[in-house]
C-alpha cells in the first residue's frame, strides 16, 4: 500500500502542468475563475501511450471535481465491450437516470424520449421489429445529457480508455463536445491515440477543439 501511494504521488508530481489545467478548467466551470465572465465548460483530452498515469490523473480530476461541488459521471472503455453499441453512453447516463426514481417517474421525466433512448441505455427492452433511427437516437442522448447538466450543474464527465470505447458512443460524444463551451459541463477523456479505432475520426479532433 505504501509503495502504491508513493507511486501515485510521484505520478501526480510529474503532472503539474496537467493538474494546473484541470484546476483552471474547474475554476471556469464552477464560476471561481479570477476574471468575471470567464465561466463555462470545455474539453480536456489526456492522450499518450500506456503507463503514463492517465488513470491516476483522472482519479485526481474526480477528487478535485467532487471537492469543488461538481456532479461527476464516469465511464471506461473495455476491449470486451468495444463492439456493444452505446456501452459507454450507458455507463455514463444510466446510473444518474435510475438513481432514486421509479420507472414511472423516469418515463415522465424523459417523456417521448424514453422509447427512443431507453433501449440504448438499458432502461427498457427495444420494441420488436423496430430499428432505432440513428439520428433520432443521438438527438435523444443529446437531450438527456443536456437535461442532466441543467439539473446537476456543474457537471464533470470522465471517460477513461476511450480508445476501447464503442464507436457509437465516441461519435456521439465528439459531436456533442462543442456544446460544452456553452454549458456548465467539463468533458475529460483519456486515451491512447495510436489505438483509437479507425471509425473514430471525429473523436480524434477533440483536442483541436
C-alpha positions in Angstrom: 0.0 0.0 0.0 2.8 2.4 0.9 4.5 1.7 -2.4 1.3 2.3 -4.3 0.7 5.7 -2.6 4.3 6.7 -3.2 3.9 5.8 -6.9 0.7 7.8 -7.1 2.2 10.9 -5.5 5.1 10.7 -7.9 2.8 10.3 -10.9 0.9 13.4 -9.8 4.0 15.4 -9.1 5.2 14.7 -12.6 1.8 16.0 -13.9 1.9 19.5 -12.5 1.1 21.1 -15.9 -1.9 18.9 -16.4 -3.1 19.4 -12.8 -2.9 23.2 -13.4 -5.0 22.8 -16.5 -7.6 20.8 -14.5 -7.7 23.4 -11.8 -8.2 26.2 -14.3 -10.9 24.2 -16.1 -12.8 23.5 -12.8 -12.5 27.2 -11.8 -14.1 28.2 -15.0 -16.8 25.5 -14.7 -17.7 26.5 -11.1 -17.5 30.2 -11.6 -14.4 30.5 -9.4 -12.2 31.9 -12.3 -10.5 35.1 -11.4 -11.9 37.1 -14.4 -15.6 38.0 -14.5 -17.4 36.2 -17.3 -14.6 33.6 -17.6 -17.0 30.7 -17.0 -18.2 27.7 -18.9 -17.3 24.2 -19.7 -14.9 22.6 -22.2 -12.9 19.5 -23.2 -9.7 18.2 -21.7 -8.0 15.4 -23.6 -5.3 13.3 -21.9 -3.6 11.3 -24.5 -0.4 9.2 -24.5 0.8 5.6 -24.5 0.1 3.1 -21.8 1.8 3.5 -18.4 1.9 7.3 -18.2 -0.6 7.6 -15.3 -3.6 8.8 -17.2 -6.0 6.8 -15.0 -4.3 8.2 -11.9 -4.7 11.7 -13.2 -8.4 11.0 -13.9 -8.9 9.9 -10.3 -7.4 13.2 -9.2 -9.7 15.0 -11.5 -12.6 13.2 -9.9 -11.4 14.1 -6.4 -11.0 17.7 -7.2 -14.3 17.9 -9.0 -16.1 16.4 -6.0 -14.3 18.9 -3.7 -15.5 21.7 -6.0 -19.1 20.6 -5.6 -19.5 19.1 -9.1 -21.6 16.1 -10.1 -19.3 13.5 -11.7 -20.3 10.9 -14.3 -17.8 8.4 -15.4 -17.2 5.5 -17.8 -14.4 3.4 -19.1 -13.9 1.7 -22.4 -13.2 -2.0 -22.5 -11.8 -4.4 -25.1 -14.6 -6.9 -24.5 -17.4 -4.3 -24.8 -16.0 -2.3 -27.7 -18.5 -3.7 -30.1 -21.5 -3.1 -27.9 -23.3 0.0 -29.3 -23.6 2.8 -26.8 -22.0 0.8 -24.0 -20.1 3.9 -22.8 -23.1 6.1 -23.0 -25.0 3.6 -20.9 -22.3 3.7 -18.2 -22.4 7.5 -18.2 -26.1 8.1 -18.1 -27.9 5.1 -16.8 -26.8 5.4 -13.1 -27.8 9.0 -12.8 -31.2 8.4 -14.5 -32.3 5.5 -12.4 -31.0 6.7 -9.0 -33.7 7.3 -6.6 -36.6 7.2 -9.0 -39.3 4.7 -10.1 -39.8 3.6 -13.7 -43.0 5.7 -13.9 -41.1 8.8 -12.7 -38.3 8.1 -15.3 -40.9 7.8 -18.0 -42.5 11.0 -17.0 -39.1 12.8 -16.9 -37.9 11.6 -20.3 -41.3 11.9 -22.0 -41.3 10.8 -25.6 -37.5 10.3 -25.5 -38.0 7.3 -23.2 -38.9 4.9 -26.0 -36.1 6.3 -28.2 -33.1 6.3 -25.8 -34.4 3.7 -23.3 -33.3 0.6 -25.1 -29.8 2.0 -25.9 -29.3 3.0 -22.2 -30.6 -0.3 -20.9 -33.7 1.3 -19.4 -36.2 -0.8 -21.3 -36.4 -3.5 -23.9 -36.5 -2.5 -27.6 -39.8 -2.8 -29.4 -39.7 -6.0 -31.5 -39.0 -5.3 -35.2 -38.5 -1.6 -34.7 -35.0 -0.4 -35.6 -34.0 2.8 -34.0 -33.4 5.9 -36.1 -29.7 6.7 -35.6 -30.1 10.5 -35.8 -33.2 10.4 -33.5 -31.2 8.3 -31.0 -28.3 10.8 -31.0 -30.8 13.7 -30.6 -32.3 11.8 -27.7 -29.0 11.3 -26.0 -28.2 15.0 -26.5 -31.4 15.9 -24.8 -30.8 13.5 -21.9 -27.3 14.8 -21.2 -28.3 18.4 -21.6 -31.2 17.8 -19.2 -28.8 16.3 -16.6 -26.4 19.2 -17.0 -29.2 21.6 -16.2 -30.4 19.6 -13.2 -27.0 18.6 -11.8 -24.7 21.5 -12.8 -21.8 21.9 -12.7 -21.1 18.5 -14.2 -17.9 16.7 -15.0 -17.9 13.8 -17.4 -14.9 11.4 -17.2 -14.1 8.8 -19.9 -11.1 6.5 -19.4 -9.6 4.2 -22.0 -11.6 6.0 -24.7 -9.6 4.0 -27.3 -11.6 1.0 -26.3 -15.0 2.7 -26.2 -17.6 1.7 -28.7 -17.8 3.7 -32.0 -21.4 4.9 -31.4 -20.6 6.5 -28.0 -17.4 8.1 -29.4 -19.2 9.6 -32.3 -22.0 10.9 -30.1 -19.6 12.5 -27.6 -17.4 14.0 -30.4 -20.5 15.6 -31.9 -21.7 16.9 -28.5 -18.3 18.2 -27.4 -18.6 21.8 -29.0 -21.7 22.4 -26.8 -19.6 22.1 -23.6 -18.3 25.6 -24.2 -21.7 27.0 -23.6 -22.8 24.6 -20.8 -21.6 24.0 -17.2 -20.1 20.7 -18.4 -16.5 19.6 -18.5 -15.7 16.6 -20.6 -12.4 14.8 -19.7 -11.2 11.9 -21.9 -8.1 9.8 -21.6 -6.9 7.5 -24.4 -4.0 6.1 -26.3 -4.0 8.0 -29.6 -2.4 5.2 -31.6 -5.1 2.7 -30.6 -8.2 4.7 -31.4 -10.4 2.7 -33.8 -10.5 3.7 -37.4 -14.1 4.8 -37.3 -13.4 7.3 -34.5 -12.0 10.1 -36.7 -14.5 12.6 -35.3 -13.2 11.8 -31.8 -9.6 12.5 -32.9 -10.5 16.2 -33.5 -11.4 16.8 -29.8 -8.0 18.1 -28.7 -8.1 20.6 -31.6 -11.4 21.9 -30.4 
